[in-house]
Amino acid sequence: MKKIFICSPLRGNIEENIERAKKYSREVVLAGHIPITPHIYFTQFLNDDDSKEREIGMEMGRKLLEMCDEMWIYGEPTEGILQEIKQFKGKKVKKI
């Protein structure tokens, strides 16, 4: 099974965007892969409105990204997503 890093916006309507990320993660599972969706996980215990905690979560997400086989991007890329794309250079990126 491939590990798929899920990129989708979080900021704005956070509750709605987390629900969307859950839907995208489910799609990945049903396609036979393992979703890596850090913005669902880390927001459960880190405060995204606190810049220090947000950076901690983003750094941990970048570490998870290193383990992934592919990146699937949902929606318009944000500044954070653009940083992740840059880091993932040379691997398969799929815009959905």
Residue pairs with C-beta under 8 A, 6 or more apart in sequence:
1 32
1 33
1 34
2 33
2 34
2 69
2 70
3 33
3 34
3 36
3 67
3 68
3 69
3 70
4 28
4 33
4 34
4 35
4 36
4 68
4 69
4 70
4 71
4 72
5 36
5 37
5 64
5 65
5 68
5 70
5 71
5 72
5 84
5 88
6 21
6 24
6 25
6 28
6 35
6 36
6 37
6 72
6 74
7 71
7 72
7 73
7 74
7 77
7 81
7 84
7 85
8 17
8 20
8 21
8 24
8 39
8 73
8 74
8 75
8 81
9 17
9 75
9 76
9 78
9 81
10 17
10 18
10 21
10 39
10 43
10 48
10 78
10 80
11 17
11 48
11 78
14 43
14 48
17 39
18 39
18 40
18 43
20 74
20 75
21 37
21 39
21 40
21 74
22 37
22 40
24 35
24 37
24 72
24 74
24 96
25 35
25 37
25 40
26 35
28 34
28 35
28 72
29 35
33 70
36 64
36 65
36 67
36 68
38 57
38 60
38 61
38 64
39 57
39 61
42 57
42 60
42 61
43 57
46 53
46 54
46 56
46 57
47 53
47 54
48 54
48 57
58 80
58 83
61 84
62 83
62 84
62 87
65 71
65 84
65 87
65 88
66 87
68 88
68 91
69 91
69 92
70 91
70 92
70 93
70 94
71 84
71 85
71 88
71 91
71 92
71 93
71 94
72 93
72 94
72 96
73 81
73 85
73 93
73 94
73 95
73 96
74 96
77 85
85 93
